[in-house]
């Protein structure tokens, strides 16, 4: 006879923010959820993230639709979850260094506004009204009041806790295989400490989502894309918004494996300033890159000269779960009945987590998903599907 400890309605693999949101909304739908992770809560990409909840960096299309829904849902979660998630609707400011980049920003913002984004042009002589410490000589920028921020690790932890007694968390538990029935349907997972039975398994394994997919016998080409973050000593609020250079948008959309850096600077409620962002595909190599840190520091101080005399007290790498078309895989996998995916969000997983979790939950209970999920179908990379 199966006990509650070795059975559930659904197993979520991954205790990052996407897995936590999937568990939260599944529990709210009345399901018993077991969340497994071979490490701690937020031990992967989530714990290395800056907590960005962005619409400003997304062009019109399915990812932006997902981001707009998630933006509304994060506001609701900020009311439902403890204030420790540090939800801060501070807005974003994208700046251009010259007239050519400003014209490109203007065109980009015009397309976004048609898709429901609020983008307010800021002329050069008004930038310092928003950011008094910003460098002089910039050509202008755009203010995005819908951008926000959370503390990602605490957000994941509180989402898991918010599921109440319907969510059971098992950390330090690695999935070694999937249990399947006679027709190949999911029956649960194998772990080193024994099987756990459930009719559904959600792949929220982040950068390792491709590995879990392979255990299920399907292909999902998730690759790690490394990035570094510099953290300064605690400061008074010298950076009010999330501020980044126009080049960041192009870097996010690029598929290049080569190193790319573009200044992203933001303050936090606790005081330290976070400085990013870099992107490169080097596998899971965690080696500290002095070249990346040098570039980030130089670009950040070019935007905010006041940071030139500030100490960077630490740095850390993270790996974004990258899929070739820059869209996550969300929803049921028709190749393996009972398997659902919620991974491949690259650097946007924290921002897109609520809508992703809701889609997973509605798919599990046969409800109505909140938007068209066809662009996110997991089997889209399979030439035989």
C-alpha positions as CSV (number, residue, x, y, z in Angstrom):
1,X,0.0,0.0,0.0
2,X,1.3,3.4,-1.0
3,X,1.7,6.0,1.8
4,X,1.6,9.8,1.5
5,X,5.4,9.8,1.6
6,X,5.8,7.9,-1.7
7,X,2.8,9.1,-3.7
8,X,1.4,12.4,-4.9
9,X,-1.0,13.9,-7.5
10,X,2.0,15.5,-9.2
11,X,5.8,15.6,-8.8
12,X,7.6,18.8,-9.5
13,X,11.3,18.3,-10.2
14,X,13.1,21.6,-9.3
15,X,12.8,23.9,-6.3
16,X,13.7,27.1,-8.1
17,X,11.1,29.8,-8.6
18,X,9.5,28.2,-11.6
19,X,9.1,24.9,-9.8
20,X,7.9,26.7,-6.7
21,X,5.3,28.7,-8.7
22,X,4.1,25.4,-10.4
23,X,3.7,23.8,-7.0
24,X,2.0,26.8,-5.5
25,X,-0.7,27.0,-8.2
26,X,-1.1,23.3,-8.4
27,X,-1.7,23.2,-4.6
28,X,-4.2,26.0,-4.9
29,X,-6.0,23.8,-7.5
30,X,-6.4,21.1,-4.9
31,X,-3.6,18.8,-5.9
32,X,-1.1,17.1,-3.6
33,X,2.4,18.1,-4.8
34,X,5.8,16.6,-4.1
35,X,8.7,19.0,-5.0
36,X,12.1,17.3,-5.5
37,X,15.5,18.9,-5.8
38,X,18.9,17.4,-5.6
39,X,20.1,20.6,-3.9
40,X,18.5,23.3,-1.7
41,X,15.6,25.6,-2.5
42,X,16.8,28.1,-5.2
43,X,20.1,26.3,-5.5
44,X,20.4,26.8,-9.2
45,X,19.6,29.6,-11.6
46,X,17.1,31.2,-9.2
47,X,19.6,31.7,-6.4
48,X,22.1,33.3,-8.9
49,X,19.5,35.7,-10.3
50,X,18.9,39.4,-9.8
51,X,15.2,39.0,-9.3
52,X,14.2,40.9,-12.5
53,X,10.5,41.1,-13.4
54,X,10.9,42.7,-16.9
55,X,8.7,43.7,-19.8
56,X,11.2,46.4,-21.1
57,X,13.6,43.9,-22.8
58,X,10.9,41.9,-24.7
59,X,9.7,42.5,-28.2
60,X,6.0,41.9,-29.1
61,X,5.2,38.2,-29.2
62,X,4.5,35.2,-27.0
63,X,7.2,35.8,-24.4
64,X,5.9,39.4,-23.9
65,X,2.4,38.1,-23.4
66,X,3.7,35.7,-20.8
67,X,5.6,38.6,-19.1
68,X,2.5,40.9,-19.1
69,X,0.4,38.2,-17.4
70,X,3.2,37.5,-14.9
71,X,3.6,41.2,-14.1
72,X,0.0,41.3,-13.0
73,X,0.3,38.0,-11.1
74,X,3.5,39.2,-9.2
75,X,1.5,42.2,-8.0
76,X,-1.1,39.8,-6.6
77,X,1.5,37.6,-5.1
78,X,3.1,40.6,-3.4
79,X,-0.2,40.9,-1.5
80,X,-0.5,37.1,-0.8
81,X,3.1,36.3,0.2
82,X,5.1,37.8,3.1
83,X,6.9,41.1,2.5
84,X,10.2,39.2,2.7
85,X,10.1,38.5,-1.1
86,X,11.1,42.2,-1.4
87,X,8.7,43.0,-4.2
88,X,9.6,46.4,-5.5
89,X,7.7,48.0,-8.5
90,X,10.5,50.5,-9.1
91,X,10.3,50.5,-12.9
92,X,13.1,50.3,-15.5
93,X,15.1,52.9,-17.4
94,X,16.8,52.1,-20.7
95,X,19.3,54.6,-21.9
96,X,20.9,55.4,-25.2
97,X,24.4,56.7,-25.6
98,X,23.9,58.4,-29.0
99,X,21.2,59.4,-31.4
100,X,21.3,56.2,-33.4
101,X,20.7,54.0,-30.4
102,X,18.0,56.4,-29.2
103,X,16.2,56.1,-32.6
104,X,16.4,52.3,-32.2
105,X,14.9,52.5,-28.7
106,X,12.1,54.7,-30.0
107,X,11.2,52.1,-32.7
108,X,11.4,49.3,-30.2
109,X,9.2,51.1,-27.7
110,X,6.6,51.9,-30.4
111,X,6.1,48.2,-31.1
112,X,5.9,47.4,-27.4
113,X,3.2,50.0,-26.8
114,X,1.0,48.4,-29.4
115,X,1.3,45.2,-27.4
116,X,0.2,46.8,-24.1
117,X,3.5,48.1,-22.7
118,X,3.8,51.5,-21.1
119,X,7.0,53.1,-22.4
120,X,7.6,56.8,-21.6
121,X,10.3,58.6,-23.6
122,X,12.7,60.6,-21.4
123,X,14.7,63.3,-23.2
124,X,18.4,63.7,-22.3
125,X,17.8,66.8,-20.1
126,X,15.2,64.9,-18.0
127,X,17.2,61.7,-17.3
128,X,18.6,63.1,-14.0
129,X,15.1,63.7,-12.7
130,X,14.8,59.9,-12.6
131,X,18.4,59.0,-11.8
132,X,20.4,61.9,-10.3
133,X,23.7,60.0,-10.4
134,X,23.5,59.0,-14.0
135,X,26.3,60.0,-16.3
136,X,26.0,63.1,-18.4
137,X,26.1,63.2,-22.2
138,X,23.5,60.4,-22.8
139,X,21.1,60.9,-25.7
140,X,17.9,60.0,-23.8
141,X,16.0,56.9,-22.8
142,X,12.7,55.2,-22.0
143,X,11.1,54.7,-18.7
144,X,9.2,51.4,-18.2
145,X,7.0,51.7,-15.0
146,X,5.8,48.1,-15.3
147,X,9.3,46.7,-14.5
148,X,9.8,45.4,-11.0
149,X,12.1,43.3,-8.8
150,X,11.9,40.6,-6.1
151,X,14.4,38.8,-4.0
152,X,14.4,35.5,-6.0
153,X,15.5,32.9,-3.4
154,X,13.0,34.2,-0.8
155,X,10.3,34.4,-3.5
156,X,10.8,30.7,-4.3
157,X,10.8,29.7,-0.6
158,X,7.6,31.6,0.2
159,X,5.8,30.2,-2.9
160,X,6.7,26.7,-1.6
161,X,5.5,27.6,1.9
162,X,2.4,29.3,0.5
163,X,1.2,25.9,-0.9
164,X,0.6,24.8,2.7
165,X,0.3,21.2,3.6
166,X,-0.5,20.2,0.0
167,X,3.1,20.8,-0.9
168,X,5.8,18.4,0.4
169,X,9.4,19.3,-0.2
170,X,12.2,16.7,-0.5
171,X,15.6,18.3,-0.9
172,X,18.8,16.4,-1.6
173,X,16.8,14.0,-3.7
174,X,18.0,13.4,-7.2
175,X,15.8,11.9,-9.8
176,X,17.5,9.0,-11.5
177,X,14.7,7.9,-13.8
178,X,11.0,8.0,-14.6
179,X,8.5,5.3,-13.8
180,X,6.2,4.5,-16.7
181,X,3.3,2.3,-17.5
182,X,2.7,-0.2,-20.3
183,X,1.8,2.5,-22.8
184,X,4.7,4.7,-21.8
185,X,2.7,7.0,-19.6
186,X,4.2,8.6,-16.5
187,X,3.8,6.8,-13.2
188,X,6.3,8.7,-11.1
189,X,10.0,8.9,-10.6
190,X,12.9,6.9,-9.3
191,X,15.3,8.3,-6.7
192,X,18.2,7.0,-4.8
193,X,16.0,6.5,-1.8
194,X,13.2,4.8,-3.6
195,X,10.3,5.4,-6.0
196,X,7.7,8.2,-5.7
197,X,4.5,7.6,-7.5
198,X,2.3,10.1,-9.3
199,X,0.4,10.3,-12.6
200,X,2.2,13.6,-13.5
201,X,5.7,14.9,-13.5
202,X,6.7,18.5,-14.1
203,X,10.1,19.2,-15.5
204,X,11.1,22.4,-13.7
205,X,14.8,21.5,-13.6
206,X,16.0,24.8,-15.1
207,X,19.4,24.5,-16.8
208,X,19.2,20.7,-16.2
209,X,15.8,20.4,-17.9
210,X,17.4,18.7,-20.9
211,X,18.9,16.0,-18.7
212,X,15.5,15.3,-17.1
213,X,13.9,15.2,-20.5
214,X,16.4,12.6,-21.6
215,X,15.5,10.4,-18.7
216,X,12.0,10.5,-20.1
217,X,13.3,9.5,-23.5
218,X,12.6,12.8,-25.3
219,X,14.8,15.6,-26.6
220,X,14.7,19.2,-25.2
221,X,17.9,21.1,-26.2
222,X,18.3,23.2,-23.0
223,X,21.9,24.6,-22.8
224,X,23.5,26.6,-20.0
225,X,24.4,30.3,-20.7
226,X,26.7,31.6,-18.1
227,X,26.5,35.1,-16.6
228,X,28.2,36.9,-13.7
229,X,26.9,39.5,-11.2
230,X,28.9,42.0,-9.3
231,X,27.7,43.0,-5.8
232,X,28.8,46.2,-4.2
233,X,29.0,47.2,-0.6
234,X,25.7,48.5,0.9
235,X,25.0,52.0,-0.2
236,X,22.3,54.7,0.2
237,X,19.9,54.5,-2.7
238,X,22.1,55.8,-5.5
239,X,20.3,53.8,-8.2
240,X,16.5,54.2,-8.1
241,X,15.4,52.0,-11.0
242,X,16.7,49.1,-13.0
243,X,19.0,50.9,-15.4
244,X,20.6,49.4,-18.5
245,X,22.1,50.4,-21.8
246,X,20.2,49.9,-25.1
247,X,22.7,47.2,-26.1
248,X,21.3,44.9,-23.5
249,X,18.1,44.2,-25.5
250,X,20.2,42.9,-28.5
251,X,22.3,40.7,-26.2
252,X,19.2,39.1,-24.7
253,X,17.9,38.2,-28.2
254,X,21.3,37.0,-29.5
255,X,22.0,33.3,-30.0
256,X,25.8,33.8,-30.1
257,X,27.9,31.6,-27.9
258,X,30.6,34.3,-27.6
259,X,31.0,36.6,-24.6
260,X,28.6,39.6,-24.5
261,X,28.4,42.2,-21.8
262,X,26.1,45.2,-21.5
263,X,25.7,47.3,-18.4
264,X,22.7,46.5,-16.1
265,X,22.7,48.4,-12.8
266,X,20.1,48.3,-10.0
267,X,19.9,49.0,-6.3
268,X,18.3,46.8,-3.8
269,X,16.2,47.4,-0.6
270,X,19.1,46.0,1.4
271,X,21.6,48.5,0.0
272,X,24.0,46.7,-2.3
273,X,24.0,47.6,-6.0
274,X,23.8,44.6,-8.4
275,X,25.8,44.9,-11.7
276,X,25.4,42.7,-14.7
277,X,25.0,41.4,-17.3
278,X,27.2,39.0,-19.2
279,X,26.3,36.1,-21.5
280,X,28.4,33.3,-22.9
281,X,28.0,29.6,-23.6
282,X,30.8,27.7,-21.9
283,X,29.0,24.7,-20.6
284,X,28.8,24.5,-16.8
285,X,32.3,26.1,-16.3
286,X,32.1,28.2,-13.1
287,X,35.7,29.5,-13.4
288,X,35.9,33.2,-12.4
289,X,36.4,35.4,-15.5
290,X,38.5,38.5,-14.7
291,X,37.8,39.8,-18.2
292,X,34.0,39.6,-17.7
293,X,34.3,41.4,-14.3
294,X,36.5,44.1,-15.8
295,X,34.0,44.8,-18.5
296,X,31.0,44.9,-16.2
297,X,32.8,47.3,-13.8
298,X,33.9,49.6,-16.6
299,X,30.4,49.7,-18.2
300,X,28.7,50.2,-14.9
301,X,30.9,53.1,-13.9
302,X,30.4,54.6,-17.3
303,X,26.7,54.8,-16.6
304,X,27.1,55.7,-12.9
305,X,30.4,57.5,-12.3
306,X,29.6,57.5,-8.5
307,X,30.3,53.7,-8.5
308,X,34.0,54.2,-9.4
309,X,34.9,54.6,-5.7
310,X,32.6,51.9,-4.4
311,X,33.9,48.5,-3.4
312,X,32.6,45.3,-5.0
313,X,32.4,42.8,-2.2
314,X,31.6,39.7,-4.1
315,X,30.7,38.2,-7.4
316,X,28.9,35.0,-8.4
317,X,28.1,33.1,-11.6
318,X,24.8,31.6,-12.7
319,X,23.6,29.6,-15.7
320,X,20.6,30.6,-17.6
321,X,18.6,27.7,-19.2
322,X,18.8,28.6,-22.9
323,X,16.7,27.2,-25.7
324,X,17.6,28.0,-29.3
325,X,14.5,30.0,-30.1
326,X,14.7,32.0,-26.8
327,X,11.2,30.7,-25.7
328,X,10.6,28.4,-22.7
329,X,9.1,25.0,-22.9
330,X,5.8,25.1,-21.0
331,X,3.0,22.5,-20.9
332,X,2.2,18.9,-21.5
333,X,4.6,16.8,-23.7
334,X,2.6,14.7,-26.1
335,X,5.5,12.3,-26.5
336,X,5.2,11.1,-22.9
337,X,1.7,11.2,-21.4
338,X,1.8,12.7,-17.9
339,X,5.1,14.6,-18.5
340,X,4.9,18.4,-18.4
341,X,7.7,20.9,-18.9
342,X,8.3,24.3,-17.3
343,X,11.9,25.2,-18.2
344,X,14.1,27.0,-20.7
345,X,13.2,30.5,-19.6
346,X,16.8,31.7,-20.0
347,X,17.3,34.9,-17.9
348,X,13.6,35.6,-17.5
349,X,12.4,32.7,-15.4
350,X,11.9,34.7,-12.2
351,X,9.7,37.2,-14.1
352,X,7.8,34.6,-16.0
353,X,7.3,32.1,-13.1
354,X,3.8,33.0,-12.1
355,X,2.2,32.6,-15.5
356,X,4.2,29.5,-16.1
357,X,3.0,28.0,-12.8
358,X,-0.6,28.8,-13.6
359,X,-0.3,27.2,-17.1
360,X,1.1,24.1,-15.5
361,X,-1.7,24.0,-12.9
362,X,-4.5,24.5,-15.4
363,X,-3.0,21.8,-17.6
364,X,-2.9,19.4,-14.7
365,X,-6.6,19.9,-13.8
366,X,-8.0,20.3,-17.3
367,X,-8.7,24.0,-16.8
368,X,-8.5,26.8,-19.2
369,X,-4.9,28.1,-19.8
370,X,-4.7,31.9,-19.7
371,X,-3.1,32.4,-23.1
372,X,-2.0,30.5,-26.2
373,X,0.7,28.1,-25.2
374,X,1.3,26.7,-28.7
375,X,4.6,28.7,-29.1
376,X,5.9,27.1,-26.0
377,X,5.1,23.5,-26.9
378,X,8.0,21.2,-25.7
379,X,8.0,19.0,-28.8
380,X,8.7,21.9,-31.2
381,X,12.4,21.0,-31.5
382,X,11.7,17.3,-32.4
383,X,11.8,16.8,-36.1
384,X,9.8,13.6,-35.7
385,X,7.0,15.1,-33.6
